[in-house]
Amino acid sequence: MLLSTLSGIFGRDEKTDLEAMVFQAQNGNEQALHDLLFSYSPFMKKTASQVCKRFIDDHDDEYSVALSAFNEAVQKFDQTNNASFLTFAHMVIRRRIIDFIRKESRRDEFSHDFMPAAEPETHNKIADHAASLAYDTKQENQKRREEIALYENILQQYGLSFQVLVKVSPSHQDARLTAIQIAQLVAETDEYKHYLLEKKKLPIKEIEKLVKVSRKTIERNRKYIMAIALLQMSDLYFLKDYLRGRLI
């Protein structure tokens, strides 16, 4: 229900910008690949941390494995697959990290108690192909639901809620796109981002100087802009991926 509500609030296209960039990388666009690897570095670390049950940074071997796995996911992702790219990338990174831990455990004679939950030892091309074509939808939706709960908590800190967003979401596509672009400006500008986080409101006077819309328009869409900016500033990757059709 909440997924349907959010989809209605933010909108969604069938093909996300992320997956369009993946397609470009698959066709030899090195800049697209570089941008993907750079932008989703936090996603790789978060996924590796979930498997390893500890913080992962740039200096850990597990991060190198995650980086290589993400690149592998870019190359192997099937655009016709029902699963989103981030869901597929999460699966590939998890598999590769587990493989790495197993190898290290065998080499160092670690106890199996320190290993992640056991998966089939056989890791062949048939399994890889099957995994690339279909991923457990229940798991994907569960991750989204978890992130929706986190997002709801973030919104509450700013006096917002999904019910409020339903009411204040711009009804016209052009107005919604303008609000999203302003939210991007806020999320990508350190000064505005810090202002929002510290004061829990938008720096409307400063924004007005940079955009071609009136202060009245910014004020009218203030809550919606804040909600979009907070989402873009978060690490709720699966939720952002689900809604990315309008987050352009």
ABEGO torsion letter per residue (X at the ends): XAAAAAAAAAEBBABBAAAAAAAAAAAGBAAAAAAAAAAAAAAAAAAAAAAAGBBBBAABAAAAAAAAAAAAAAAABBAABABBAAAAAAAAAAAAAAAAAAAAAAAAGBBAAABBBBBBABBBAAAAAAAAABBBAAAAAAAAAAAAAAAAAAAAAAGBBAAAAAAABBABAAAAAAAAAAAAAAAABAAAAAAAAAAGBBBAAAAAAABABBAAAAAAAAAAAAAAAAAAABABAAAAAAAAAABX
